[in-house]
Amino acid sequence: MPNQKLGTQTIAFTTPPVILGHAAVAGKKEGDGPLGQSFDYISIDSYWGEQTWEQAEAMMQKKAFALAADKAGVAPSSVEFLFAGDLLNQCIGSSFGSRESDIPFFGIFGACSTMGEGLILAAMTIAGGFANTVAAVTSSHFCTAERQFRFPLEYGGQRTPTSQWTVTGAGATILSATGNGPAVTHVTPGKIVDLGIKDPNNMGAAMAPAAYDTLRQHFEDTGRRPDEYDLIVTGDLGALGHEVVTDFFAKDGVKLRTYQDCGLMIYDREQQHVDAGASGCGCAATVLNGTILNAMRAGRWNKVLFCPTGALMSTTSAQQGESIPGICHAVAISTVG
């Protein structure tokens, strides 16, 4: 039986692609946070042994991919396609990190939703019969993001209470047509939603409407109830965005009892002074490939709806006064048949 299209946006895989291996690498601040023990590698050096922060981000992707392949028990050369993305102009963290891999490469951009985008494309590639083993890799670095999107670190600009702290980290997932592990059963690619918010220091509010739209569509397409998932996790809306999504569903008469946000999980907001929480491609990527998938393998969660969010803006669009389009992709992962 072929894969099924459910409703308007969701795909149900007849033979769900398996997450054969996964790895998360992170910086010192992330390692000091409440999820530190779930990461495969933590660097206390913000340069990761390189000469620039951009080179460090490329190294983070290389390390995460190598660790994930090793944990999956596959040679990196056996990976048939690689979907990778980051926040840097022209995705140089991904392209430079992959230039020695000798693997067919797709550079993708979904801002902080990139891990979800990569997983969807990788799963569809396998389910469509075009490959047996595919990788999805995503990263961000606090210093590269600050330099590109905000101010030089030396500037010492005042952060607003709604601002979020870009995660230094990378996550890699190896998906396969066969094997043991959690499986991607459904995917709901999101639509761009823009309600006119223009404040680049309030990303959570800008992305929250997209998260609500995709989640609502996923439940409608699949006929599933939110309570059927042990965990529904967005990333990374932070405190304000998480509250907005919760309020949207409350107005629909729906209580999200198992709902969390990666941006609220990775740091101790009070002790680590990260204002509204975390952001960056590496936020959802490290939480998924570290905490969430480790917990699923340990039996803590059996069904998870992973829904990373992204603000599809650029420095140019912000300077021109454009509003911030949001996106959210939903990936249903299960350890049960």
C-alpha positions in Angstrom: 0.0 0.0 0.0 1.4 3.4 -0.9 2.0 6.2 1.6 -1.1 8.1 2.4 -1.9 11.8 2.1 -4.2 12.7 5.0 -6.3 15.9 4.8 -4.6 18.9 3.3 -1.0 18.7 4.6 -0.1 15.5 6.4 1.6 12.4 5.0 1.3 9.0 6.8 4.1 6.6 6.0 3.1 3.0 5.3 6.6 1.8 6.2 7.8 4.5 8.6 11.5 5.4 8.2 13.5 4.5 11.3 15.8 6.8 13.3 18.8 4.5 13.3 21.2 6.9 15.0 21.3 10.4 16.4 23.7 12.7 18.2 23.7 16.1 19.8 26.8 18.3 20.5 26.7 21.5 22.4 28.6 24.4 23.9 29.5 25.0 27.6 26.4 27.1 28.4 24.2 24.4 27.1 26.2 21.7 28.9 25.7 23.6 32.1 21.9 23.6 31.6 19.3 21.1 32.8 19.7 18.9 29.7 23.5 18.8 29.7 23.8 15.1 30.5 21.8 14.2 27.4 24.4 15.6 24.9 27.0 13.4 23.3 29.7 16.0 23.4 30.2 19.3 25.1 32.9 21.8 24.1 34.2 24.4 26.6 35.9 26.2 23.8 33.6 28.5 21.8 35.9 28.1 18.8 35.8 24.3 18.9 39.5 24.3 18.1 39.1 26.4 15.0 40.1 30.0 14.0 36.6 31.6 13.7 33.2 31.0 15.1 31.9 30.2 11.6 34.5 27.5 11.2 33.5 26.3 14.7 29.9 25.9 13.5 31.0 23.8 10.6 33.1 21.6 13.0 30.0 21.2 15.2 28.1 19.8 12.2 30.9 17.4 11.3 31.2 16.1 14.8 27.4 15.6 15.2 27.2 13.8 11.9 30.2 11.5 12.7 28.8 10.6 16.1 25.3 9.9 14.8 26.7 7.6 12.0 28.8 5.8 14.6 25.9 5.3 16.9 23.8 4.1 14.0 26.5 1.6 13.1 26.8 2.8 9.6 29.8 4.1 7.6 29.4 7.8 6.7 30.1 6.9 3.1 26.9 4.7 3.2 24.7 7.7 3.7 23.1 8.4 0.3 21.8 12.0 0.8 22.5 14.7 3.4 20.0 17.5 4.2 21.7 20.2 6.3 21.0 23.8 7.3 21.9 26.6 9.6 21.3 30.3 10.2 24.4 31.7 8.4 24.3 33.5 5.0 24.4 30.9 2.2 24.3 28.1 5.0 28.1 28.1 5.1 28.1 26.2 8.4 26.4 23.3 6.6 28.3 23.5 3.2 31.7 24.0 4.8 31.0 21.3 7.4 30.0 18.8 4.6 32.5 19.7 1.9 34.7 16.7 2.7 31.9 14.2 3.2 31.6 13.1 -0.5 27.8 12.7 0.1 25.2 14.2 -2.2 24.2 17.4 -0.4 21.1 19.5 -0.1 21.5 22.8 1.7 18.2 23.8 3.3 16.9 26.8 5.2 13.9 26.9 7.5 15.5 29.2 10.2 15.0 27.5 13.6 12.6 25.0 12.0 15.4 23.5 9.9 15.7 20.3 11.9 12.0 19.5 11.2 12.4 20.4 7.5 15.4 18.1 7.2 13.6 15.2 8.9 10.6 15.6 6.7 12.6 15.7 3.5 14.8 12.8 4.6 11.8 10.7 5.6 10.0 11.4 2.3 13.1 10.5 0.4 13.3 7.1 2.1 9.5 6.4 2.0 9.5 7.3 -1.7 12.0 4.5 -2.4 14.8 6.9 -3.5 17.3 5.9 -0.8 17.8 3.6 2.2 20.0 5.8 4.4 19.7 9.6 4.7 21.0 12.1 7.2 19.5 15.4 8.5 21.9 17.8 10.3 21.3 21.3 11.8 23.3 23.8 13.8 23.6 27.3 15.3 26.2 29.1 17.3 25.5 32.0 19.6 28.5 34.1 18.4 27.8 33.6 14.7 24.1 34.5 15.1 24.9 37.6 17.2 27.4 38.8 14.6 25.0 38.3 11.7 21.6 39.2 13.2 22.3 41.6 16.0 25.4 43.4 17.1 29.1 42.6 17.6 29.5 41.0 21.0 31.8 43.8 22.0 29.0 46.3 21.6 27.3 45.1 24.8 23.8 45.9 23.6 20.9 45.7 26.1 18.7 42.6 25.7 15.0 42.9 25.9 12.9 40.6 28.2 11.3 39.0 25.1 14.7 38.2 23.5 16.0 34.7 23.3 19.5 33.2 23.6 20.9 31.4 20.5 22.0 27.9 21.3 25.5 26.8 20.4 24.9 23.2 19.3 24.3 20.8 16.5 22.1 17.8 16.0 22.3 15.0 13.5 19.8 12.2 12.7 20.4 9.1 10.6 17.2 7.7 9.1 17.0 4.3 7.4 14.4 2.2 5.6 15.1 -0.7 8.0 16.5 -1.2 11.5 15.5 -0.6 15.1 14.6 2.6 16.8 11.9 5.3 16.9 10.2 5.8 13.6 8.8 8.8 11.8 5.2 7.8 11.2 3.6 11.1 10.1 4.8 14.5 8.9 2.9 17.7 8.5 4.9 20.4 6.5 3.8 23.8 7.6 2.6 26.9 5.8 4.1 30.4 6.1 2.0 32.4 8.6 2.6 36.2 9.1 0.4 38.2 11.4 2.5 41.4 11.0 4.9 41.3 13.9 8.1 43.3 13.1 10.1 43.1 16.4 13.2 40.9 15.8 13.6 40.7 19.6 10.2 39.0 19.9 10.6 35.9 17.7 8.4 33.8 19.9 5.3 35.9 19.2 6.1 36.0 15.5 6.4 32.2 15.2 3.6 31.1 17.6 0.8 31.6 15.0 2.6 29.2 12.6 3.0 26.7 15.4 -0.7 26.9 16.2 -1.6 26.6 12.5 0.5 23.5 11.9 -0.5 21.7 15.1 -4.2 22.4 14.5 -3.9 21.1 10.9 -2.0 18.0 12.1 -4.8 17.1 14.6 -7.5 17.7 11.9 -5.7 15.7 9.2 -4.9 12.7 11.4 -7.9 12.7 13.6 -5.6 12.5 16.6 -6.1 14.2 19.9 -3.3 16.1 21.6 -3.5 13.7 24.6 -2.5 10.8 22.3 1.0 12.2 22.4 3.2 11.7 25.4 5.0 14.9 24.4 4.2 17.7 22.1 7.2 20.0 21.7 7.7 23.2 19.7 11.0 24.8 19.3 11.8 27.4 19.9 9.1 29.8 20.9 10.4 30.6 24.4 8.2 31.7 27.2 6.0 34.2 25.3 5.4 32.1 22.3 4.6 29.0 24.4 2.0 31.0 26.2 0.5 32.3 22.9 0.1 28.8 21.5 -1.4 27.6 24.8 -3.9 30.5 24.7 -4.8 29.9 21.1 -5.8 26.3 21.8 -7.5 27.2 25.0 -9.8 29.5 23.0 -10.6 26.4 20.9 -11.5 24.5 24.1 -8.4 22.4 23.8 -6.0 21.9 26.7 -2.5 20.9 25.7 -1.5 18.8 28.8 1.7 17.4 27.4 3.0 20.6 25.6 6.5 21.8 26.1 9.0 24.0 24.2 12.6 23.3 23.4 13.4 27.0 24.1 12.2 26.5 27.7 13.9 23.1 28.3 17.5 23.6 27.4 18.4 26.4 29.8 17.6 27.4 33.4 16.2 30.8 32.5 16.7 32.4 35.9 20.2 31.0 36.7 21.6 31.3 33.2 20.0 34.7 32.3 18.5 33.9 28.9 15.5 36.2 29.2 12.6 34.5 27.3 14.5 31.2 26.7 16.5 29.7 23.8 16.5 30.0 20.1 18.6 29.0 17.0 18.6 26.0 14.7 20.6 24.1 17.3 18.0 24.5 20.0 15.4 22.0 18.6 18.2 20.0 17.0 20.0 19.3 20.2 16.9 18.8 22.4 15.5 16.2 19.8 18.8 14.3 19.1 19.8 14.4 22.8 17.0 14.5 25.3 13.9 13.4 23.4 15.3 10.5 21.4 17.3 9.2 24.3 14.1 9.3 26.4 12.2 7.5 23.7 14.8 4.7 23.5 14.6 4.4 27.3 10.9 4.0 27.2 10.0 7.3 28.9 8.0 8.5 25.9 6.4 6.4 23.1 4.7 9.0 20.9 6.2 12.5 20.4 5.1 15.3 18.1 8.2 17.3 17.3 7.3 20.8 15.9 10.3 23.1 15.4 9.4 26.7 14.4 11.3 29.3 12.4 11.3 33.0 11.8 11.9 33.4 8.0 13.5 36.9 8.1 16.9 38.3 7.2 18.9 41.2 8.4 18.0 43.1 5.3 14.2 42.5 5.6 14.3 43.6 9.3 16.1 46.8 8.3 13.6 47.5 5.6 10.7 47.3 8.1 9.3 44.0 6.9 7.2 41.8 9.1 8.4 38.4 10.2 6.9 35.3 8.5 6.8 32.2 10.6 6.9 28.5 9.8 6.4 25.3 11.8 6.9 21.7 10.6 5.4 18.8 12.6 7.1 15.3 12.7 5.3 12.5 14.6 7.8 10.0 16.0 6.8 6.7 17.6 8.3 3.6 19.3 5.1 1.7 19.0 3.5 0.1 15.9 
